[in-house]
Amino acid sequence: MIKKIKLDEKPTNLEIVVESRRKIKLWIKVADAERKNTFYTKRYSNVRGRKSFFVKMPQAPMLADVIVYNDLHGIDINDRTFRVVKIAPRPLNEKPLSASKKTKSFIRFAQEFSDEAGYIPSSHKGELYRSNNGKFRIIYFDNIRSQNGKIISTPARISQVSGKIEVSAKQFTNYTIPMRMAILLHEYSHFNLNREPHSEEEADKNGLKLYLALGYPTIDAYNVFLNVFKRSPSMQNKERYERLDNFIKNNKKSKNGKR
């Protein structure tokens, strides 16, 4: 099923209610109806009975495609294994972000880049994108490479000298917008927020603090870091993921007043 929903670029908490008589693996995707490779979520869940999904969208398109399908059947308008009960857009009510002018300026730039990264040019030599105030730069490569030219799996990295961020189109093209934001905020934190610039754990926490405060969905944060860690499996990355998980859960408890 694909249904078009008008959102008018307003921050949205989109409720999608589905039901199935038997247990099925159901995909929920929300995409920009007018631009390729621009997704706001890609997630799945095992569904039996009725279930509600909430897609938090601090960035939203004018017109969205809500895509729901059984993993076994793909997109099939005649699929009777499930039913979409309701699709209801609601305002995304998040507190105003408490951050410096510099950080807010970077966030605007990162949101613009994340919004367009699925279709803007990238190249072997790298395409330069600058923030409107000229203070931040992203170099968009087809792939990120080591000094000897070997392709490396990282989706992004930041120069500890200039603060310039390099991004891999191979990774970002397939990421959702929230996944792109999680990575960019992580890289920004290394150079601009960390007390110890080389600390991955500190950048994880500083980046996630901004990401969650902006209202992006936790599932996309989990998904992007799992994607990165699976490409470089190690005990260190396993421990990083466990710390990320604890940070996200504690943040949720704090928001719900359950400390």
C-alpha positions as CSV (number, residue, x, y, z in Angstrom):
1,M,0.0,0.0,0.0
2,I,1.2,3.5,-0.9
3,K,-0.8,6.5,0.4
4,K,0.0,10.1,-0.2
5,I,-0.3,12.4,2.9
6,K,0.0,16.2,2.7
7,L,2.3,17.5,5.5
8,D,3.2,21.0,4.2
9,E,6.8,20.7,5.5
10,K,5.5,21.1,9.1
11,P,7.3,19.0,11.9
12,T,5.0,16.0,12.3
13,N,4.4,13.0,14.5
14,L,2.8,10.6,12.1
15,E,0.7,7.8,13.6
16,I,0.2,4.7,11.4
17,V,-2.1,2.1,12.8
18,V,-2.1,-1.4,11.2
19,E,-3.6,-4.8,11.9
20,S,-3.1,-8.3,10.8
21,R,-5.0,-11.5,11.8
22,R,-1.8,-13.6,11.7
23,K,1.8,-12.8,12.5
24,I,3.6,-11.1,9.6
25,K,6.8,-9.0,9.1
26,L,5.5,-5.6,8.1
27,W,7.5,-2.8,6.6
28,I,6.7,0.9,7.3
29,K,8.4,3.5,5.2
30,V,7.7,7.2,4.8
31,A,9.3,9.0,1.8
32,D,9.2,12.3,0.0
33,A,6.6,11.8,-2.8
34,E,8.5,14.1,-5.1
35,R,12.2,13.4,-4.5
36,K,14.2,10.2,-4.9
37,N,16.2,8.6,-2.1
38,T,14.5,10.8,0.5
39,F,13.1,8.7,3.3
40,Y,12.0,9.8,6.8
41,T,11.9,6.3,8.2
42,K,12.5,2.7,7.1
43,R,11.5,0.2,9.7
44,Y,9.8,-3.2,10.2
45,S,8.0,-5.0,13.0
46,N,6.3,-8.3,13.5
47,V,2.6,-7.6,13.7
48,R,-0.3,-9.7,14.9
49,G,-3.4,-8.0,15.9
50,R,-3.5,-4.2,15.9
51,K,-0.3,-2.1,16.3
52,S,0.5,1.6,16.2
53,F,3.7,3.1,14.7
54,F,4.8,6.7,15.4
55,V,7.1,8.4,13.0
56,K,8.6,11.5,14.4
57,M,9.6,14.0,11.7
58,P,11.3,17.2,12.7
59,Q,11.9,17.6,8.9
60,A,8.8,16.8,6.8
61,P,8.1,17.0,3.0
62,M,5.3,18.9,1.4
63,L,3.8,15.6,0.3
64,A,4.7,12.2,1.8
65,D,4.3,8.6,0.5
66,V,3.4,6.3,3.4
67,I,4.4,2.8,2.2
68,V,3.3,-0.3,4.1
69,Y,3.8,-3.9,2.9
70,N,4.2,-7.5,4.0
71,D,7.9,-8.5,3.7
72,L,6.9,-11.7,2.0
73,H,4.8,-10.1,-0.7
74,G,6.4,-6.7,-1.4
75,I,4.2,-3.7,-2.4
76,D,1.0,-5.3,-3.6
77,I,-2.3,-3.3,-3.7
78,N,-4.2,-6.6,-3.6
79,D,-2.5,-7.8,-0.4
80,R,-5.1,-8.9,2.2
81,T,-2.7,-10.1,4.9
82,F,-2.9,-6.7,6.7
83,R,-5.0,-3.6,6.9
84,V,-4.0,0.0,7.4
85,V,-6.5,1.3,10.0
86,K,-5.4,4.9,10.2
87,I,-2.8,7.4,9.2
88,A,-3.0,10.5,11.3
89,P,-0.5,13.4,11.2
90,R,-0.1,15.4,14.4
91,P,2.1,18.3,15.4
92,L,5.6,17.3,16.7
93,N,5.7,19.0,20.1
94,E,9.3,19.3,21.2
95,K,10.8,21.9,23.5
96,P,13.0,24.6,21.9
97,L,16.5,23.4,21.5
98,S,19.0,24.7,24.1
99,A,22.2,25.2,22.2
100,S,24.7,27.8,21.1
101,K,24.2,29.9,18.0
102,K,27.1,28.1,16.4
103,T,25.5,24.7,17.0
104,K,22.1,25.9,15.8
105,S,23.7,27.2,12.6
106,F,25.4,23.8,12.0
107,I,22.1,22.0,12.6
108,R,20.3,24.1,9.9
109,F,23.1,23.3,7.5
110,A,23.1,19.6,8.4
111,Q,19.3,19.4,8.0
112,E,19.6,21.0,4.5
113,F,22.3,18.6,3.5
114,S,20.5,15.6,4.9
115,D,17.3,16.6,3.1
116,E,19.1,16.7,-0.2
117,A,21.8,14.1,0.1
118,G,19.8,11.5,-1.8
119,Y,20.1,13.3,-5.1
120,I,22.7,16.1,-5.1
121,P,26.0,15.4,-6.9
122,S,28.9,13.6,-5.3
123,S,32.2,12.5,-7.0
124,H,35.5,10.7,-6.6
125,K,37.3,14.0,-6.0
126,G,34.5,15.3,-3.8
127,E,31.8,18.0,-4.2
128,L,32.0,21.0,-1.8
129,Y,28.9,22.2,0.0
130,R,29.0,25.2,2.3
131,S,26.6,26.6,4.9
132,N,25.0,29.9,4.1
133,N,27.3,31.7,6.6
134,G,30.4,30.0,5.1
135,K,31.5,28.6,8.5
136,F,30.8,24.9,7.8
137,R,31.8,22.6,4.9
138,I,30.9,19.2,3.8
139,I,32.8,17.4,1.0
140,Y,30.5,14.8,-0.7
141,F,32.5,11.9,-2.1
142,D,31.2,8.9,-3.9
143,N,33.2,6.8,-1.4
144,I,35.5,7.9,1.4
145,R,39.0,6.6,0.8
146,S,42.2,6.2,2.8
147,Q,45.4,8.0,1.8
148,N,46.4,5.2,-0.5
149,G,43.1,5.3,-2.3
150,K,41.5,2.3,-0.7
151,I,37.7,2.6,-0.1
152,I,36.8,2.6,3.6
153,S,33.5,1.8,5.1
154,T,32.9,4.8,7.3
155,P,29.9,7.0,6.3
156,A,31.6,10.2,7.4
157,R,34.7,11.7,9.1
158,I,35.8,15.1,10.3
159,S,39.2,16.8,10.0
160,Q,40.6,17.6,13.5
161,V,42.5,20.5,11.9
162,S,39.8,22.3,9.8
163,G,36.5,20.9,11.0
164,K,35.7,20.0,7.4
165,I,33.4,16.9,7.2
166,E,33.8,14.3,4.5
167,V,30.7,12.2,3.6
168,S,30.2,9.0,1.6
169,A,27.3,9.1,-0.9
170,K,27.4,5.3,-1.0
171,Q,26.2,5.3,2.6
172,F,24.2,8.4,2.8
173,T,22.1,7.7,-0.3
174,N,20.5,4.7,1.4
175,Y,20.2,6.3,4.8
176,T,17.0,7.9,6.1
177,I,17.2,11.6,6.9
178,P,17.3,10.9,10.7
179,M,20.2,8.5,10.1
180,R,22.1,11.2,8.1
181,M,21.5,13.7,10.9
182,A,22.8,11.3,13.6
183,I,26.0,10.8,11.7
184,L,26.5,14.5,11.0
185,L,25.8,15.5,14.6
186,H,28.3,12.9,15.8
187,E,31.0,14.3,13.5
188,Y,30.2,17.9,14.5
189,S,30.6,16.9,18.1
190,H,34.1,15.6,17.7
191,F,35.5,19.0,16.6
192,N,33.1,21.4,18.2
193,L,31.6,20.0,21.4
194,N,34.0,17.3,22.8
195,R,36.4,18.0,25.5
196,E,38.5,15.2,24.0
197,P,38.2,15.6,20.2
198,H,39.2,12.0,19.4
199,S,36.8,10.4,21.8
200,E,34.1,8.4,20.0
201,E,32.1,7.8,23.2
202,E,32.0,11.5,23.9
203,A,31.0,12.3,20.3
204,D,28.3,9.6,20.5
205,K,26.7,11.2,23.6
206,N,27.0,14.8,22.5
207,G,25.6,14.0,19.0
208,L,22.8,11.9,20.4
209,K,21.9,14.6,22.9
210,L,21.3,17.0,20.1
211,Y,19.6,14.4,17.9
212,L,17.1,13.4,20.5
213,A,16.4,17.0,21.7
214,L,15.5,17.8,18.1
215,G,12.8,15.1,18.1
216,Y,14.3,12.6,15.7
217,P,13.2,8.9,16.2
218,T,15.3,6.6,18.4
219,I,14.9,3.7,16.0
220,D,16.9,5.5,13.3
221,A,19.7,6.2,15.7
222,Y,19.9,2.6,16.6
223,N,19.8,1.6,13.0
224,V,22.5,3.8,11.8
225,F,25.0,2.9,14.5
226,L,24.3,-0.8,14.1
227,N,24.9,-0.3,10.4
228,V,28.3,1.3,11.1
229,F,29.4,-1.1,13.8
230,K,28.5,-4.2,11.7
231,R,30.9,-3.0,9.0
232,S,33.7,-2.9,11.7
233,P,32.8,-5.5,14.3
234,S,34.9,-5.3,17.4
235,M,34.6,-5.5,21.2
236,Q,35.1,-1.7,21.3
237,N,32.1,-1.1,19.0
238,K,30.0,-3.6,21.0
239,E,30.7,-1.7,24.1
240,R,29.9,1.6,22.3
241,Y,26.6,0.3,21.2
242,E,25.7,-0.8,24.8
243,R,26.6,2.7,26.0
244,L,24.5,4.2,23.2
245,D,21.6,2.0,24.2
246,N,21.8,3.0,27.8
247,F,22.1,6.7,26.9
248,I,18.9,6.5,24.7
249,K,17.0,4.6,27.4
250,N,18.0,7.0,30.1
251,N,17.1,10.0,27.9
252,K,13.6,8.5,27.4
253,K,13.1,7.9,31.1
254,S,14.2,11.5,31.8
255,K,11.6,12.8,29.2
256,N,8.9,10.7,30.8
257,G,9.8,11.8,34.3
258,K,10.7,8.2,35.4
259,R,14.1,8.7,37.1
